[in-house]
Amino acid sequence: MAKASGGICAREKVALARCRLLQKDPFFGYMLNFFRVDERNTRKVKTAAVWIDGEGRPTLAYNPAFIDGLTVEETVVILRHELEHIYRLHPLRAQAWGRDAYRNHGPLNWAMDAVIHGHRDKPFLEGLTASKKLMDICVFLPPDISLRATVEQLVAQMPRMTAREFCLLYTSPSPRDRTRSRMPSS
């Protein structure tokens, strides 16, 4: 297994991040113990993703090349972000919208990420503002949208939003990045 520039491989970095998450946020750290963790280096998972498998078990997958480009603290934020999708029942809610809405950078995926992050000046995820890298690639709620907005309310308001207000988070490439990868290995 290749080591990242920081001296530890992606699997070790995720293990450290899991321990830090358990210390910083025991609820989400404990929740992650019930996940199947899958290290994938595929085109399907370019960064990190979660889903519920056919047996009803949550799965967290990550691309080692993406994790290699992060610090351990940034990896903690990524894990927490992905856990928020399960906590908020996003995969189950997405079933009602259909696969294309959740996958392939669809509007539902964008809205789910924005609801997880909150406003740029007041993000929900602890540690997010400490990383310029993550702040630059996150999607946030537009300032005129309530922090209590639901995913469904956000999707309903999307036609009036600009593309800049709805570029994507690290779970999928933003529209400006469709021609070039943000992956550290590129």
SEMI-289840 format. One record per residue (C-alpha): residue number from 1; x, y, z. Coordinates in Angstrom, 1 decimal. Layout:
(r NUM; (X; Y; Z));
...
***
This chain:
(r 1; (0.0; 0.0; 0.0));
(r 2; (1.4; 3.4; -1.0));
(r 3; (2.2; 5.9; 1.6));
(r 4; (1.0; 9.5; 1.2));
(r 5; (3.4; 12.4; 1.4));
(r 6; (2.7; 12.7; 5.1));
(r 7; (4.1; 9.2; 5.7));
(r 8; (0.9; 7.3; 6.4));
(r 9; (-1.3; 5.5; 3.9));
(r 10; (-5.0; 6.3; 3.4));
(r 11; (-6.1; 3.3; 5.4));
(r 12; (-4.0; 4.4; 8.4));
(r 13; (-5.2; 8.0; 8.0));
(r 14; (-8.9; 6.9; 8.0));
(r 15; (-8.2; 4.7; 11.1));
(r 16; (-6.7; 7.8; 12.9));
(r 17; (-9.6; 9.9; 11.8));
(r 18; (-12.0; 7.4; 13.1));
(r 19; (-10.3; 7.5; 16.5));
(r 20; (-10.3; 11.3; 16.5));
(r 21; (-14.0; 11.4; 15.5));
(r 22; (-14.8; 9.1; 18.4));
(r 23; (-13.0; 11.5; 20.8));
(r 24; (-14.5; 14.7; 19.3));
(r 25; (-18.0; 13.5; 18.6));
(r 26; (-18.7; 10.2; 20.3));
(r 27; (-22.2; 9.8; 18.7));
(r 28; (-20.9; 9.9; 15.2));
(r 29; (-17.7; 8.0; 16.1));
(r 30; (-19.7; 5.2; 17.6));
(r 31; (-22.1; 5.3; 14.6));
(r 32; (-19.2; 4.6; 12.3));
(r 33; (-18.5; 1.3; 14.1));
(r 34; (-21.6; -0.1; 12.4));
(r 35; (-20.4; 0.8; 8.9));
(r 36; (-18.7; -1.4; 6.4));
(r 37; (-15.7; 0.6; 5.4));
(r 38; (-14.5; 0.0; 1.8));
(r 39; (-11.4; 1.4; 0.3));
(r 40; (-12.0; 1.8; -3.4));
(r 41; (-9.9; 3.2; -6.2));
(r 42; (-12.6; 3.3; -8.8));
(r 43; (-14.2; 5.8; -11.1));
(r 44; (-17.5; 5.4; -9.1));
(r 45; (-16.0; 6.7; -5.8));
(r 46; (-13.7; 9.5; -6.6));
(r 47; (-13.7; 11.0; -3.1));
(r 48; (-16.0; 9.4; -0.5));
(r 49; (-19.5; 8.1; -0.4));
(r 50; (-22.1; 6.3; 1.7));
(r 51; (-25.0; 4.0; 0.9));
(r 52; (-27.2; 1.3; 2.4));
(r 53; (-26.3; -2.1; 1.0));
(r 54; (-28.8; -4.8; 0.1));
(r 55; (-28.6; -6.2; 3.6));
(r 56; (-29.5; -2.9; 5.1));
(r 57; (-26.0; -2.1; 6.4));
(r 58; (-24.5; 1.3; 5.9));
(r 59; (-21.3; 1.4; 3.8));
(r 60; (-18.6; 4.1; 3.7));
(r 61; (-16.4; 4.0; 0.7));
(r 62; (-13.4; 6.2; 0.0));
(r 63; (-10.9; 6.6; -2.7));
(r 64; (-7.3; 6.3; -1.3));
(r 65; (-5.9; 8.9; -3.7));
(r 66; (-8.4; 11.5; -2.4));
(r 67; (-7.7; 10.7; 1.2));
(r 68; (-3.9; 10.8; 0.6));
(r 69; (-4.3; 14.5; -0.3));
(r 70; (-6.0; 15.4; 3.0));
(r 71; (-4.7; 15.8; 6.5));
(r 72; (-6.1; 13.6; 9.3));
(r 73; (-8.2; 16.5; 10.5));
(r 74; (-9.7; 17.1; 7.1));
(r 75; (-10.4; 13.3; 6.9));
(r 76; (-12.3; 13.6; 10.2));
(r 77; (-14.5; 16.3; 8.5));
(r 78; (-15.0; 14.1; 5.5));
(r 79; (-16.1; 11.1; 7.7));
(r 80; (-18.5; 13.3; 9.6));
(r 81; (-19.9; 14.7; 6.4));
(r 82; (-20.6; 11.2; 5.1));
(r 83; (-22.1; 10.1; 8.4));
(r 84; (-24.4; 13.0; 8.3));
(r 85; (-25.9; 11.6; 5.1));
(r 86; (-26.9; 8.4; 6.9));
(r 87; (-28.0; 10.3; 10.1));
(r 88; (-30.3; 12.5; 8.0));
(r 89; (-31.6; 9.4; 6.1));
(r 90; (-30.5; 10.9; 2.8));
(r 91; (-30.0; 7.5; 1.0));
(r 92; (-33.5; 6.4; 2.1));
(r 93; (-35.1; 9.7; 1.1));
(r 94; (-33.3; 9.6; -2.2));
(r 95; (-35.1; 6.4; -3.1));
(r 96; (-38.3; 8.4; -3.3));
(r 97; (-36.7; 10.8; -5.8));
(r 98; (-35.1; 8.1; -7.9));
(r 99; (-31.5; 7.2; -8.5));
(r 100; (-30.6; 9.9; -10.9));
(r 101; (-31.6; 12.7; -8.5));
(r 102; (-29.1; 11.4; -5.9));
(r 103; (-26.3; 10.2; -8.2));
(r 104; (-24.6; 11.9; -11.1));
(r 105; (-24.4; 15.3; -9.4));
(r 106; (-28.1; 15.6; -9.4));
(r 107; (-30.0; 18.4; -7.6));
(r 108; (-30.9; 16.2; -4.6));
(r 109; (-27.2; 15.4; -4.0));
(r 110; (-26.4; 19.1; -4.1));
(r 111; (-29.2; 20.0; -1.7));
(r 112; (-28.2; 17.3; 0.7));
(r 113; (-24.7; 18.5; 0.9));
(r 114; (-25.8; 22.1; 1.4));
(r 115; (-28.1; 21.2; 4.2));
(r 116; (-25.2; 19.3; 5.9));
(r 117; (-22.9; 22.3; 5.6));
(r 118; (-25.1; 25.2; 6.5));
(r 119; (-24.0; 28.8; 5.6));
(r 120; (-20.4; 29.6; 4.5));
(r 121; (-20.1; 32.0; 7.4));
(r 122; (-21.6; 29.6; 9.9));
(r 123; (-20.9; 26.0; 8.8));
(r 124; (-22.4; 23.1; 10.8));
(r 125; (-19.4; 20.8; 10.5));
(r 126; (-16.7; 21.4; 13.2));
(r 127; (-13.3; 21.8; 11.6));
(r 128; (-14.6; 22.8; 8.2));
(r 129; (-13.5; 26.4; 8.4));
(r 130; (-9.9; 25.3; 9.4));
(r 131; (-9.4; 23.9; 6.0));
(r 132; (-9.2; 26.3; 3.1));
(r 133; (-9.1; 23.2; 0.8));
(r 134; (-12.5; 21.9; 2.0));
(r 135; (-14.1; 25.4; 2.3));
(r 136; (-13.2; 26.0; -1.4));
(r 137; (-14.9; 22.9; -2.6));
(r 138; (-17.9; 22.8; -0.3));
(r 139; (-21.4; 23.8; -1.3));
(r 140; (-23.2; 25.9; 1.2));
(r 141; (-26.7; 27.2; 1.7));
(r 142; (-27.3; 30.5; 0.0));
(r 143; (-27.4; 33.3; 2.6));
(r 144; (-31.1; 34.0; 2.1));
(r 145; (-32.0; 30.4; 2.8));
(r 146; (-32.9; 29.4; 6.4));
(r 147; (-30.5; 27.1; 8.3));
(r 148; (-33.6; 25.0; 9.0));
(r 149; (-34.5; 24.5; 5.3));
(r 150; (-35.1; 20.9; 4.4));
(r 151; (-33.6; 19.2; 1.4));
(r 152; (-37.0; 19.2; -0.3));
(r 153; (-37.5; 22.9; 0.2));
(r 154; (-34.0; 23.6; -1.1));
(r 155; (-34.7; 21.5; -4.3));
(r 156; (-37.9; 23.4; -4.8));
(r 157; (-36.0; 26.7; -4.7));
(r 158; (-33.1; 25.6; -6.9));
(r 159; (-34.4; 26.9; -10.2));
(r 160; (-33.9; 30.5; -9.0));
(r 161; (-30.4; 29.9; -7.7));
(r 162; (-27.2; 30.6; -9.6));
(r 163; (-24.8; 27.9; -10.6));
(r 164; (-22.2; 29.3; -8.2));
(r 165; (-24.6; 28.9; -5.3));
(r 166; (-24.9; 25.3; -6.2));
(r 167; (-21.5; 23.9; -7.2));
(r 168; (-20.8; 20.6; -5.5));
(r 169; (-19.0; 19.4; -2.4));
(r 170; (-16.1; 16.9; -2.3));
(r 171; (-18.5; 14.0; -2.8));
(r 172; (-18.6; 14.7; -6.5));
(r 173; (-16.8; 17.0; -8.9));
(r 174; (-18.2; 20.5; -9.4));
(r 175; (-19.4; 21.5; -12.8));
(r 176; (-16.2; 23.5; -13.3));
(r 177; (-14.2; 20.4; -12.6));
(r 178; (-15.9; 18.0; -15.0));
(r 179; (-12.9; 18.4; -17.4));
(r 180; (-10.2; 18.3; -14.8));
(r 181; (-9.9; 16.3; -11.6));
(r 182; (-9.4; 17.7; -8.1));
(r 183; (-7.8; 14.4; -7.2));
(r 184; (-4.4; 14.8; -5.6));
(r 185; (-2.9; 12.3; -8.0));
(r 186; (-3.9; 14.2; -11.1));
***
